[in-house]
Amino acid sequence: MSELFWAFRKRHKLEEFPVYLDDHPFQIRERIRRERENGMRTADVVLVPHYMAQWLSEEGILARYRPAEVDAYPKKFRDGGQRWSAVGVTFMSMAYDARRLLSKDVPKNLDDLSSEKMRGKLGMQSLTASKAGNLGAHYIASLKREVGSKKWMNLLESLAGANRPRTYDCIDHLMQGLLDGVVRIGLTVYSLAYFREKTSGSPVSLLRMKEAPPMLTFTSAGLVGGAEGNRSAKTFLDFLLSSEAQRMIGKIAGIAPSRPGVGAAYPFEVKYASGSAFHPDPSDLEELPAALSIFKRLHLP
């Protein structure tokens, strides 16, 4: 963020930066809500995982704004109601430590992952009790569409039974557990955490299974209600969608530019196109409460 802000100021020579919040998604949401309720100044701009941008939009926290170059983006990369824009592509996947898990032991499908040989090897973000966010829950819930109810329930029942995973509040902590050898496979790994380690030389690899493909999602930006009169906030949102800012975003480990024609400056590993499925979509949001209910019924943490 600091490099984007300084590039923004250099180009526009505005007197002040827009205010933004840098924290876990749940904390950002709660802080903005409380500050607004108490008449306090809060963030002008948010950059958050896409599910949180959708929540904030539905709750009336994000204001309408149409960035200057938004028409350069596919329609699915921008909100029809003008509440958010996708500034980068990220993904959720499963990953393992190639030093500690031999190739012959790497699961090839969900049946392998559900087998008892995975006992004690799995870790994940908490599905029902995380205080940081629930992108992991969105990912596990999305697998139901890939494999169908029966195979999905077999996986959940194995996680509730013999293969109960070690759980973490934060995905960064899950990655640390993976690299420390506490777990062998991380079931809910975010690309920002994965590439932070991968590009620094850590021996992490994506778990490539046809039945559990990476879940493409966005990092999205929006204008917070109350900042409609803030020129710098609106101009910063314009800047985020510019080719200049998108090239800078392409250098950040774990996030690929969302603007067509601008690529990541490193191997992003997961290919996407404007026709790809990005989550969570409206169906995901509608189905998530039922999935969370199942996670709780199975006593998944």
PyMOL commands that set and color helices and strands:
alter all, ss='L'
color gray80, all
select helices_A, chain A and resi 2-12+25-37+50-58+70-72+75-77+103-105+110-114+116-118+135-147+149-160+171-179+191-198+231-240+243-249+282-297
alter helices_A, ss='H'
color red, helices_A
select strands_A, chain A and resi 45-49+62-63+85-97+122-125+166-168+185-190+204-206+215-224+256-257
alter strands_A, ss='S'
color yellow, strands_A
deselect
rebuild
show_as cartoon
